[in-house]
Amino acid sequence: YQGNVLDLTLYEYGILVLLLSQPERVFTREQLMDRVWSEPEERFDRVVDTHIKTIRAKLKQLNQEDDSIVTHRGVGYAIKES
């Protein structure tokens, strides 16, 4: 991420790659789960929120000022154009 190696889980990686593939686009939780999770039984309410929180924490370890993942309340998540 921006020239740095991140230690991410499979789902964290999938979410970040998807967000980075289309910066500024808002993805709903459902869209993120449909595209990142391969097993429906691993999907449950708010799982995306938990992974987003963890990704944010890892990005902040690289740069305390990082706020690149944006929450669109009631809609989903996007990543800012870098």
C-alpha contacts under 8 A as a table, 3 or more apart, distances in Angstrom:
res1	aa1	res2	aa2	distance
1	Y	4	N	5.03
1	Y	5	V	6.33
1	Y	6	L	6.82
4	N	62	L	7.87
6	L	58	K	7.32
8	L	11	Y	7.86
8	L	12	E	5.59
8	L	13	Y	5.62
8	L	55	I	7.73
9	T	12	E	5.11
9	T	13	Y	6.03
10	L	13	Y	5.21
10	L	14	G	6.21
11	Y	14	G	4.98
11	Y	15	I	6.12
11	Y	36	V	6.51
11	Y	37	W	7.17
11	Y	51	H	7.38
12	E	15	I	5.22
12	E	16	L	6.14
12	E	51	H	5.90
12	E	52	I	7.40
12	E	54	T	7.85
12	E	55	I	6.37
13	Y	16	L	5.20
13	Y	17	V	6.02
14	G	17	V	5.22
14	G	18	L	6.12
14	G	36	V	5.47
15	I	18	L	5.19
15	I	19	L	6.17
15	I	32	L	6.63
15	I	36	V	6.46
15	I	52	I	7.96
16	L	19	L	5.14
16	L	20	L	6.01
16	L	55	I	7.82
17	V	20	L	5.10
17	V	21	S	6.02
18	L	21	S	5.08
18	L	22	Q	7.02
18	L	32	L	7.79
19	L	22	Q	5.77
19	L	23	P	6.11
19	L	25	R	7.57
19	L	27	F	7.66
19	L	78	A	6.11
19	L	79	I	5.77
20	L	23	P	5.35
20	L	79	I	6.58
22	Q	25	R	5.71
23	P	78	A	6.69
23	P	79	I	5.27
23	P	80	K	5.67
23	P	81	E	5.15
24	E	78	A	5.46
24	E	79	I	5.52
24	E	80	K	5.30
24	E	81	E	6.15
25	R	78	A	5.53
25	R	79	I	7.38
26	V	72	H	7.46
26	V	75	V	7.56
26	V	76	G	5.99
26	V	77	Y	5.22
26	V	78	A	4.57
26	V	79	I	7.98
27	F	31	Q	5.92
27	F	32	L	6.34
27	F	75	V	7.65
27	F	76	G	5.35
27	F	77	Y	5.38
27	F	78	A	6.25
28	T	31	Q	5.13
28	T	32	L	6.31
28	T	75	V	5.64
28	T	76	G	4.13
28	T	77	Y	6.49
29	R	32	L	5.14
29	R	33	M	6.15
29	R	48	V	6.19
29	R	75	V	7.82
29	R	76	G	5.70
29	R	77	Y	7.66
30	E	33	M	5.10
30	E	34	D	6.01
31	Q	34	D	5.08
31	Q	35	R	6.19
32	L	35	R	5.33
32	L	36	V	5.87
32	L	37	W	7.91
32	L	48	V	7.45
33	M	36	V	5.25
33	M	37	W	5.23
33	M	43	R	6.97
33	M	48	V	7.23
34	D	37	W	6.04
34	D	38	S	7.72
35	R	38	S	7.77
37	W	40	P	6.97
37	W	42	E	7.27
37	W	43	R	7.05
39	E	42	E	5.57
39	E	43	R	7.30
40	P	43	R	5.40
41	E	44	F	7.70
43	R	47	V	6.81
44	F	47	V	5.75
45	D	48	V	7.86
46	R	49	D	5.10
46	R	50	T	6.51
47	V	50	T	5.23
47	V	51	H	6.47
48	V	51	H	5.17
48	V	52	I	6.08
49	D	52	I	5.08
49	D	53	K	6.16
50	T	53	K	5.19
50	T	54	T	6.41
51	H	54	T	5.06
51	H	55	I	6.12
52	I	55	I	5.04
52	I	56	R	6.11
53	K	56	R	5.19
53	K	57	A	6.33
54	T	57	A	5.10
54	T	58	K	6.31
55	I	58	K	5.11
55	I	59	L	6.19
56	R	59	L	5.08
56	R	60	K	6.11
56	R	66	D	7.97
56	R	67	D	7.60
56	R	69	I	7.08
57	A	60	K	5.06
57	A	61	Q	6.38
58	K	61	Q	5.13
58	K	62	L	6.91
59	L	62	L	5.30
59	L	63	N	6.36
59	L	64	Q	7.84
59	L	66	D	6.42
60	K	63	N	4.76
60	K	64	Q	4.51
60	K	65	E	6.71
60	K	66	D	5.53
60	K	67	D	7.93
61	Q	64	Q	6.24
63	N	66	D	5.40
67	D	70	V	7.14
68	S	79	I	5.40
68	S	80	K	5.11
69	I	77	Y	6.86
69	I	78	A	5.77
69	I	79	I	4.42
69	I	80	K	6.44
70	V	77	Y	5.65
70	V	78	A	5.24
70	V	79	I	5.84
70	V	80	K	7.11
71	T	76	G	6.08
71	T	77	Y	4.76
71	T	78	A	6.73
72	H	75	V	5.36
72	H	76	G	5.19
72	H	77	Y	5.73
72	H	78	A	7.60
73	R	76	G	6.51
